């Protein structure tokens, strides 16, 4: 049951305004299978809200099917790089407090962002703006996988070098969102995955978008990716491209009013 609440919002966390262009270049897009699943489950294609929209990857896809799409984020720098379509409106607003109208949204999506939110306040906002039986979906991709030799090098960057520099919210991602609080009428979701074929410089560019790497650079004034570069080159071998795989984990459910 939802009631009106008055609570202090936790401080803004914006790890992604700096290096927004790199984020747009190197962060993988959600697979089309995610959207096919949502389109088969949603009850209304009038309005969608992509929360934590970043550079608008998800919003742009939703705009292919929905009459109107709202994309909200606290990072104006990210949204300046977002894809523009006539039926998308980008708003610099907190997830927990938006200007969206009551009972107006048929689908709310959150890709790789809900772990930064104040869950209680955000879920109340979702309930406020959602139409009866609207669909809610949040998903994340966890640590990517390559060959065993490359994984060993990257795991050292992730755990040993930058481990202490990650925000506590990263634990939700590592758990595949299985530990986030979830207040909606949950439905089962299939397994999804992202596959790319990247060269070593694309992988390095992606690593530098990690929030733990960004925190390390700010605090230590050096790039931790350079600390593993020689070992990464050796593990990479002679092939120019290698397969990169991310498992995608989703939580989805209906908003009952």
MARDONU-809890 format. One record per residue: residue number from 1; x, y, z of N, C-alpha, C in turn. Coordinates in steps of 0.001 Angstrom, whole numbers, padded with zeros to 6 digits. Layout:
VOMAR:i:n_u:n_v:n_w:ca_u:ca_v:ca_w:c_u:c_v:c_w
VOMAR:NUM:X:Y:Z:X:Y:Z:X:Y:Z
...
// end
This chain:
VOMAR:i:n_u:n_v:n_w:ca_u:ca_v:ca_w:c_u:c_v:c_w
VOMAR:1:000841:-001200:000000:000000:000000:000000:000872:001245:000000
VOMAR:2:000503:002198:-000831:001271:003441:-000917:000512:004555:-000206
VOMAR:3:001264:005359:000541:000687:006515:001213:001580:007705:000917
VOMAR:4:001058:008896:001153:001884:010090:000988:002970:010099:002047
VOMAR:5:004195:010395:001644:005304:010407:002586:006091:011688:002429
VOMAR:6:006729:012077:003491:007623:013224:003490:008944:012755:004089
VOMAR:7:009938:012529:003267:011246:012098:003730:012307:012907:003013
VOMAR:8:013462:013004:003646:014572:013711:003024:015169:012840:001936
VOMAR:9:015410:013443:000792:016076:012723:-000285:017560:012622:000025
VOMAR:10:018150:011452:-000264:019580:011331:-000046:020311:012201:-001066
VOMAR:11:021548:012575:-000778:022274:013481:-001677:022371:012929:-003094
VOMAR:12:022398:013842:-004044:022539:013449:-005442:023855:012716:-005669
VOMAR:13:023789:011635:-006415:024989:010925:-006849:025044:011008:-008362
VOMAR:14:026040:011701:-008873:026197:011853:-010325:027626:011469:-010688
VOMAR:15:027804:010205:-011058:029120:009711:-011429:029374:009780:-012924
VOMAR:16:028411:010294:-013695:028484:010069:-015124:028428:011331:-015973
VOMAR:17:028311:012513:-015372:028371:013731:-016172:029769:013921:-016744
VOMAR:18:030789:013695:-015897:032162:013756:-016390:032399:012582:-017324
VOMAR:19:032943:012871:-018502:033180:011801:-019468:031918:011320:-020144
VOMAR:20:030949:012213:-020322:029676:011822:-020924:029854:011272:-022331
VOMAR:21:030782:011844:-023097:031003:011372:-024464:031523:009943:-024471
VOMAR:22:032424:009620:-023541:032922:008248:-023437:031803:007290:-023055
VOMAR:23:030950:007746:-022169:029831:006904:-021749:028934:006588:-022942
VOMAR:24:028659:007583:-023771:027814:007374:-024949:028489:006463:-025960
VOMAR:25:029815:006532:-026034:030551:005751:-027024:030732:004302:-026611
VOMAR:26:031059:004069:-025337:031513:002749:-024928:030496:001926:-024129
VOMAR:27:029451:002549:-023596:028474:001749:-022868:027569:001016:-023850
VOMAR:28:027408:-000307:-023691:026601:-001072:-024651:025116:-000760:-024523
VOMAR:29:024417:-000847:-025644:022982:-000629:-025636:022259:-001891:-025181
VOMAR:30:021081:-001706:-024623:020281:-002852:-024201:019870:-003672:-025421
VOMAR:31:019862:-004994:-025304:019514:-005827:-026466:018051:-005674:-026849
VOMAR:32:017758:-005874:-028122:016390:-005708:-028612:015448:-006687:-027946
VOMAR:33:015960:-007826:-027477:015110:-008812:-026802:014476:-008243:-025540
VOMAR:34:015165:-007321:-024882:014587:-006658:-023702:013319:-005906:-024090
VOMAR:35:013389:-005167:-025169:012246:-004356:-025586:011119:-005228:-026138
VOMAR:36:011473:-006272:-026858:010437:-007184:-027347:009650:-007775:-026183
VOMAR:37:010353:-008123:-025119:009688:-008653:-023929:008741:-007618:-023327
VOMAR:38:009220:-006387:-023172:008392:-005338:-022576:007169:-005035:-023440
VOMAR:39:007360:-004973:-024741:006250:-004655:-025637:005158:-005732:-025586
VOMAR:40:005556:-006952:-025298:004571:-008031:-025187:003831:-008017:-023855
VOMAR:41:004352:-007276:-022886:003755:-007260:-021546:003025:-005958:-021220
VOMAR:42:003332:-004881:-021909:002769:-003581:-021562:001301:-003498:-021996
VOMAR:43:000519:-002737:-021261:-000912:-002610:-021543:-001272:-001350:-022318
VOMAR:44:-000346:-000400:-022405:-000638:000866:-023083:000616:001387:-023752
VOMAR:45:000474:001854:-024976:001602:002409:-025722:001476:003921:-025892
VOMAR:46:000753:004574:-024988:000593:006023:-025098:001813:006765:-024568
VOMAR:47:002225:006468:-023333:003318:007218:-022726:004264:006272:-021986
VOMAR:48:005555:006562:-022094:006576:005813:-021365:007522:006793:-020685
VOMAR:49:008092:006352:-019562:009047:007157:-018813:010329:006348:-018676
VOMAR:50:011414:006852:-019246:012724:006233:-019062:013472:007044:-018020
VOMAR:51:013628:006468:-016854:014194:007179:-015704:015688:006866:-015595
VOMAR:52:016490:007899:-015333:017935:007731:-015402:018349:007493:-016835
VOMAR:53:017785:008279:-017736:017907:008020:-019167:019316:008186:-019708
VOMAR:54:020168:008963:-019018:021536:009135:-019493:021565:009731:-020884
VOMAR:55:022210:009026:-021818:022286:009532:-023190:021131:009057:-024049
VOMAR:56:020062:008593:-023432:018820:008342:-024151:018768:007070:-024973
VOMAR:57:019635:006098:-024692:019623:004864:-025469:018267:004169:-025402
VOMAR:58:017753:004015:-024185:016473:003321:-024014:015324:004191:-024512
VOMAR:59:015356:005469:-024201:014286:006372:-024636:014127:006355:-026148
VOMAR:60:015233:006332:-026867:015180:006343:-028328:014512:005087:-028866
VOMAR:61:014767:003956:-028243:014114:002722:-028673:012625:002748:-028336
VOMAR:62:012282:003193:-027143:010865:003255:-026749:010081:004175:-027678
VOMAR:63:010737:005208:-028182:010055:006176:-029052:009607:005556:-030366
VOMAR:64:010149:004385:-030695:009704:003695:-031906:008314:003083:-031749
VOMAR:65:007872:002932:-030501:006587:002272:-030273:005590:003132:-029491
VOMAR:66:006095:004025:-028653:005210:004823:-027812:004924:006182:-028452
VOMAR:67:003728:006677:-028199:003338:007981:-028728:004211:009078:-028125
VOMAR:68:004455:008984:-026816:005233:009999:-026112:006171:009312:-025126
VOMAR:69:007428:009772:-025091:008418:009230:-024168:009049:010380:-023397
VOMAR:70:009117:010223:-022077:009830:011170:-021219:011129:010515:-020755
VOMAR:71:012224:011241:-020875:013498:010776:-020350:013974:011738:-019286
VOMAR:72:014199:011239:-018083:014651:012099:-016987:016014:011647:-016485
VOMAR:73:016810:012628:-016053:018131:012336:-015507:018606:013579:-014758
VOMAR:74:019551:013384:-013842:020132:014532:-013151:021322:015098:-013908
VOMAR:75:021783:014378:-014949:022960:014811:-015695:022554:015489:-017001
VOMAR:76:022646:016798:-017007:022351:017543:-018233:023388:017225:-019310
VOMAR:77:024642:016987:-018878:025701:016686:-019837:025403:015402:-020607
VOMAR:78:024885:014401:-019902:024518:013159:-020576:023386:013390:-021573
VOMAR:79:022363:014104:-021151:021194:014282:-022010:021480:015160:-023224
VOMAR:80:022502:016010:-023135:022880:016815:-024293:023370:015939:-025444
VOMAR:81:023835:014736:-025114:024320:013802:-026127:023245:012803:-026560
VOMAR:82:022057:012929:-026011:021000:011956:-026277:020420:012121:-027683
VOMAR:83:019939:011004:-028216:019277:011027:-029516:017981:011821:-029423
VOMAR:84:017762:012669:-030406:016568:013510:-030442:015526:012909:-031366
VOMAR:85:014312:012818:-030892:013165:012439:-031703:012005:013334:-031303
VOMAR:86:011100:013568:-032229:010006:014509:-031980:009133:014092:-030798
VOMAR:87:009045:012801:-030523:008152:012333:-029457:008886:012029:-028156
VOMAR:88:010145:012493:-028028:010887:012352:-026767:011066:013719:-026130
VOMAR:89:010774:013810:-024842:011044:015026:-024073:011997:014678:-022942
VOMAR:90:013177:015331:-022940:014169:015104:-021893:014031:016172:-020813
VOMAR:91:014068:015729:-019568:013886:016614:-018435:014994:016373:-017409
VOMAR:92:015624:017448:-016945:016614:017323:-015877:015869:017303:-014542
VOMAR:93:015596:016106:-014083:014815:015939:-012857:015281:014694:-012113
VOMAR:94:015116:014723:-010807:015421:013566:-009981:014395:012473:-010205
VOMAR:95:014843:011246:-010074:013940:010108:-010214:012825:010145:-009188
VOMAR:96:013145:010666:-008026:012196:010627:-006914:011213:011793:-006904
VOMAR:97:011402:012745:-007800:010543:013937:-007783:010514:014531:-009187
VOMAR:98:009457:014237:-009923:009362:014681:-011308:008155:015578:-011513
VOMAR:99:008090:016159:-012702:006943:016988:-013078:005908:016195:-013878
VOMAR:100:006080:014890:-013975:005131:014064:-014716:003769:014069:-014025
VOMAR:101:002714:013976:-014812:001361:014040:-014280:000959:012730:-013605
VOMAR:102:000032:012837:-012666:-000524:011650:-012032:-001167:010742:-013082
VOMAR:103:-001070:009434:-012885:-001787:008448:-013698:-001575:008649:-015199
VOMAR:104:-000325:008931:-015598:-000076:009281:-017003:000840:008306:-017736
VOMAR:105:001524:007420:-017043:002585:006618:-017640:002166:005146:-017748
VOMAR:106:002367:004577:-018936:002030:003170:-019143:003198:002227:-018948
VOMAR:107:004429:002731:-019069:005631:001924:-018869:006715:002805:-018273
VOMAR:108:007315:002340:-017187:008489:002993:-016612:009669:002050:-016749
VOMAR:109:010766:002558:-017290:011977:001762:-017445:013137:002433:-016717
VOMAR:110:014018:001603:-016175:015247:002086:-015547:016368:001126:-015938
VOMAR:111:017276:001574:-016755:018375:000727:-017211:019677:001146:-016539
VOMAR:112:020241:000247:-015761:021557:000443:-015153:021608:001682:-014254
VOMAR:113:020480:001970:-013559:020464:003210:-012775:019728:003105:-011445
VOMAR:114:018836:002155:-011274:017975:002175:-010097:018760:002028:-008796
VOMAR:115:019926:001442:-008847:020715:001258:-007621:021203:002587:-007046
VOMAR:116:021127:003672:-007836:021516:004982:-007328:020358:005713:-006650
VOMAR:117:019146:005194:-006756:017975:005942:-006330:017643:005695:-004853
VOMAR:118:016857:006605:-004300:016205:006392:-003006:014985:005515:-003289
VOMAR:119:015094:004229:-002996:014073:003279:-003425:012677:003661:-002965
VOMAR:120:012532:003969:-001700:011195:004232:-001159:010549:005421:-001856
VOMAR:121:011283:006513:-001968:010721:007712:-002584:010487:007505:-004085
VOMAR:122:011405:006811:-004734:011250:006560:-006165:010024:005687:-006445
VOMAR:123:009840:004656:-005666:008689:003783:-005896:007367:004512:-005666
VOMAR:124:007337:005427:-004723:006134:006247:-004544:005898:007127:-005770
VOMAR:125:006966:007636:-006341:006820:008468:-007535:006316:007635:-008708
VOMAR:126:006854:006427:-008869:006374:005533:-009925:004889:005257:-009746
VOMAR:127:004478:004982:-008535:003063:004711:-008264:002198:005925:-008581
VOMAR:128:002696:007112:-008256:001922:008339:-008499:001688:008563:-009990
VOMAR:129:002741:008400:-010795:002635:008777:-012202:002092:007656:-013082
VOMAR:130:002010:006440:-012554:001619:005296:-013383:000110:005195:-013558
VOMAR:131:-000286:004770:-014745:-001671:004376:-014965:-001935:003070:-014215
VOMAR:132:-003192:002771:-013938:-003496:001467:-013340:-002972:000342:-014233
VOMAR:133:-002289:-000623:-013612:-001726:-001771:-014320:-000637:-001393:-015308
VOMAR:134:000040:-000274:-015051:001218:000071:-015835:002330:-000929:-015545
VOMAR:135:003257:-001030:-016468:004378:-001949:-016317:005609:-001180:-015857
VOMAR:136:006345:-001787:-014927:007604:-001232:-014439:008703:-002252:-014702
VOMAR:137:009854:-001794:-015178:010970:-002704:-015428:012296:-002005:-015143
VOMAR:138:013143:-002672:-014393:014497:-002188:-014127:015472:-003299:-014481
VOMAR:139:016538:-002952:-015178:017510:-003981:-015517:018929:-003448:-015441
VOMAR:140:019849:-004385:-015333:021262:-004058:-015225:022068:-005135:-015922
VOMAR:141:023242:-004764:-016390:024185:-005770:-016857:025351:-005807:-015878
VOMAR:142:025771:-007013:-015537:026854:-007165:-014571:028202:-007216:-015292
VOMAR:143:029252:-007546:-014570:030605:-007491:-015109:030724:-008311:-016385
VOMAR:144:031332:-007711:-017374:031417:-008385:-018672:032450:-009504:-018651
VOMAR:145:032305:-010435:-019621:033181:-011593:-019699:033791:-011685:-021094
VOMAR:146:035088:-012029:-021113:035787:-012283:-022367:036425:-013668:-022258
VOMAR:147:037650:-013826:-022697:038333:-015096:-022500:038787:-015219:-021049
VOMAR:148:039120:-016430:-020624:039549:-016638:-019237:040777:-015803:-018906
VOMAR:149:041730:-015730:-019847:042961:-014983:-019592:042682:-013490:-019435
VOMAR:150:041812:-012942:-020275:041483:-011519:-020180:040651:-011259:-018932
VOMAR:151:039723:-012168:-018632:038902:-012001:-017425:039762:-011897:-016178
VOMAR:152:040813:-012692:-016122:041689:-012674:-014944:042321:-011306:-014748
VOMAR:153:042739:-010676:-015824:043356:-009350:-015739:042319:-008310:-015323
VOMAR:154:041146:-008347:-015950:040116:-007356:-015654:039557:-007545:-014247
VOMAR:155:039444:-008788:-013802:038996:-009033:-012430:039954:-008427:-011414
VOMAR:156:041245:-008412:-011740:042223:-007787:-010838:041986:-006280:-010763
VOMAR:157:041672:-005663:-011905:041328:-004242:-011894:040082:-004001:-011053
VOMAR:158:039090:-004859:-011223:037789:-004666:-010575:037860:-004873:-009063
VOMAR:159:038550:-005923:-008633:038526:-006285:-007208:039715:-005749:-006432
VOMAR:160:040915:-005945:-006948:042108:-005599:-006182:042475:-004122:-006286
VOMAR:161:042414:-003578:-007505:042892:-002205:-007704:041811:-001182:-007388
VOMAR:162:040635:-001343:-007984:039570:-000341:-007778:038520:-000788:-006768
VOMAR:163:038650:-001993:-006229:037646:-002510:-005301:037232:-001538:-004204
VOMAR:164:038185:-000925:-003490:037813:000002:-002408:037207:001318:-002897
VOMAR:165:037234:001561:-004197:036798:002850:-004732:035374:002812:-005296
VOMAR:166:034749:001650:-005259:033375:001542:-005750:032391:002043:-004699
VOMAR:167:031296:002657:-005153:030217:003036:-004245:029540:001780:-003717
VOMAR:168:028947:001887:-002538:028296:000729:-001923:027140:000217:-002780
VOMAR:169:026548:001102:-003582:025421:000699:-004431:025816:-000336:-005482
VOMAR:170:027105:-000472:-005744:027553:-001442:-006741:027172:-002869:-006353
VOMAR:171:026988:-003099:-005064:026620:-004442:-004602:025302:-004908:-005226
VOMAR:172:024382:-003973:-005484:023115:-004344:-006129:023358:-004873:-007538
VOMAR:173:024316:-004272:-008253:024640:-004719:-009607:025297:-006090:-009562
VOMAR:174:026247:-006258:-008639:026938:-007539:-008527:025962:-008674:-008225
VOMAR:175:024867:-008343:-007547:023850:-009343:-007223:022795:-009477:-008317
VOMAR:176:023007:-008824:-009440:022049:-008908:-010535:020678:-008365:-010179
VOMAR:177:020651:-007351:-009311:019421:-006703:-008842:018509:-007638:-008037
VOMAR:178:019008:-008804:-007678:018186:-009729:-006896:017924:-009219:-005478
VOMAR:179:018743:-008274:-005004:018611:-007786:-003642:017958:-006410:-003542
VOMAR:180:017577:-005810:-004674:016904:-004514:-004556:015500:-004724:-004007
VOMAR:181:014996:-003788:-003202:013592:-003899:-002796:012691:-003775:-004012
VOMAR:182:011597:-004527:-004016:010711:-004516:-005181:009279:-004603:-004693
VOMAR:183:008474:-003575:-005010:007144:-003442:-004401:006008:-003670:-005389
VOMAR:184:006314:-004040:-006612:005275:-004188:-007621:004887:-005662:-007785
VOMAR:185:003851:-005896:-008545:003341:-007248:-008771:004269:-007929:-009773
VOMAR:186:005267:-008633:-009250:006386:-009081:-010075:006004:-010206:-011024
VOMAR:187:006594:-010151:-012208:006421:-011197:-013212:007793:-011816:-013494
VOMAR:188:007794:-013029:-013976:009058:-013681:-014309:009623:-013081:-015594
VOMAR:189:010936:-013029:-015676:011612:-012465:-016842:012630:-013473:-017363
VOMAR:190:012840:-013499:-018668:013826:-014427:-019228:015248:-013924:-019024
VOMAR:191:016205:-014744:-019374:017596:-014325:-019365:017893:-013541:-020643
VOMAR:192:018617:-012448:-020474:019028:-011631:-021608:020555:-011534:-021625
VOMAR:193:021088:-011104:-022736:022525:-010920:-022815:022889:-009922:-023899
VOMAR:194:024046:-009304:-023736:024606:-008386:-024724:025898:-009008:-025245
VOMAR:195:026080:-008990:-026541:027307:-009504:-027155:027867:-008438:-028101
VOMAR:196:029134:-008132:-027928:029843:-007212:-028819:031146:-007857:-029257
VOMAR:197:031697:-007389:-030368:033028:-007801:-030809:033897:-006555:-030832
VOMAR:198:034781:-006465:-029849:035536:-005248:-029599:037029:-005489:-029730
VOMAR:199:037740:-004394:-030019:039195:-004437:-029933:039620:-004002:-028529
VOMAR:200:040905:-004077:-028274:041404:-003823:-026922:041177:-002375:-026495
VOMAR:201:041194:-001442:-027441:041008:-000035:-027099:039547:000261:-026748
VOMAR:202:038616:-000436:-027371:037207:-000291:-026997:036960:-000821:-025593
VOMAR:203:037587:-001943:-025264:037463:-002491:-023914:038038:-001517:-022893
VOMAR:204:039203:-000942:-023197:039802:000031:-022286:038905:001253:-022121
VOMAR:205:038289:001706:-023214:037370:002836:-023127:036191:002520:-022234
VOMAR:206:035674:001313:-022340:034565:000902:-021467:035003:000860:-020010
VOMAR:207:036180:000307:-019742:036670:000236:-018370:036762:001622:-017736
VOMAR:208:037111:002613:-018543:037258:003970:-018005:035919:004644:-017729
VOMAR:209:034802:004011:-018138:033483:004542:-017769:033007:003991:-016436
VOMAR:210:033699:003008:-015879:033308:002457:-014577:033396:003547:-013509
VOMAR:211:032397:003609:-012656:032425:004622:-011590:033582:004374:-010626
VOMAR:212:033931:003105:-010371:035073:002811:-009508:036375:003313:-010091
VOMAR:213:036523:003211:-011405:037716:003729:-012077:037744:005250:-011996
VOMAR:214:036592:005879:-012172:036535:007342:-012088:036900:007826:-010686
VOMAR:215:036387:007133:-009667:036732:007506:-008292:038235:007336:-008055
VOMAR:216:038812:006262:-008562:040245:006019:-008404:041056:007151:-009034
VOMAR:217:040679:007547:-010255:041403:008618:-010952:041340:009920:-010165
VOMAR:218:040140:010240:-009644:039985:011488:-008889:040810:011474:-007609
VOMAR:219:040870:010338:-006934:041535:010286:-005629:043034:010029:-005741
VOMAR:220:043448:009246:-006725:044856:008860:-006842:045595:009622:-007940
VOMAR:221:044839:010353:-008771:045434:011149:-009847:046231:010292:-010828
VOMAR:222:045755:009097:-011066:046342:008253:-012102:045285:007304:-012642
VOMAR:223:045515:006822:-013842:044568:005963:-014537:044850:004503:-014175
VOMAR:224:043959:003835:-013457:044231:002454:-013058:044242:001474:-014229
VOMAR:225:043634:001848:-015348:043667:000962:-016518:045103:000788:-017004
VOMAR:226:045926:001821:-016845:047323:001717:-017267:048095:000716:-016407
VOMAR:227:047612:000467:-015189:048289:-000483:-014306:048142:-001919:-014776
VOMAR:228:047124:-002183:-015587:046918:-003541:-016095:047196:-003650:-017584
VOMAR:229:047607:-002557:-018212:047661:-002516:-019677:048602:-003565:-020261
VOMAR:230:049801:-003703:-019723:050756:-004671:-020269:050191:-006088:-020162
VOMAR:231:049615:-006425:-019010:049039:-007758:-018829:047824:-007956:-019723
VOMAR:232:047063:-006886:-019944:045897:-006985:-020816:046326:-007263:-022250
VOMAR:233:047368:-006582:-022710:047873:-006818:-024066:048351:-008263:-024234
VOMAR:234:049053:-008789:-023236:049540:-010169:-023314:048371:-011147:-023358
VOMAR:235:047375:-010909:-022508:046224:-011811:-022460:045386:-011708:-023728
VOMAR:236:045386:-010548:-024347:044571:-010325:-025537:045033:-011189:-026702
VOMAR:237:046339:-011279:-026878:046873:-012094:-027961:046875:-011366:-029286
VOMAR:238:046905:-012120:-030373:047108:-011544:-031698:045825:-011149:-032417
VOMAR:239:044680:-011648:-031960:043413:-011322:-032623:043043:-009865:-032385
VOMAR:240:042554:-009194:-033421:042166:-007798:-033260:040899:-007677:-032428
VOMAR:241:039895:-008493:-032748:038607:-008426:-032063:038390:-009665:-031212
VOMAR:242:037664:-009492:-030125:037271:-010620:-029295:035835:-010441:-028852
VOMAR:243:035183:-011540:-028526:033786:-011483:-028095:033695:-010986:-026660
VOMAR:244:032810:-010038:-026438:032567:-009471:-025114:031114:-009743:-024763
VOMAR:245:030873:-010298:-023582:029524:-010722:-023191:029139:-010123:-021841
VOMAR:246:027944:-009558:-021786:027375:-009063:-020533:026071:-009812:-020245
VOMAR:247:025910:-010448:-019098:024586:-010959:-018720:023697:-009804:-018266
VOMAR:248:022443:-009825:-018675:021485:-008767:-018336:020440:-009332:-017385
VOMAR:249:020216:-008629:-016275:019289:-009083:-015239:018152:-008070:-015109
VOMAR:250:016916:-008540:-015165:015753:-007650:-015110:014834:-008022:-013961
VOMAR:251:014237:-006984:-013351:013096:-007132:-012439:011939:-006353:-013069
VOMAR:252:010783:-006977:-013181:009628:-006329:-013817:008356:-006692:-013094
VOMAR:253:007392:-005789:-013134:006107:-006044:-012492:005102:-004963:-012813
VOMAR:254:003863:-005246:-012450:002778:-004308:-012719:002499:-003434:-011504
VOMAR:255:002131:-002201:-011778:001801:-001237:-010728:000315:-001337:-010462
VOMAR:256:-000039:-001908:-009336:-001451:-002107:-008996:-001949:-000936:-008172
VOMAR:257:-003100:-000404:-008563:-003691:000729:-007847:-005042:000354:-007306
// end
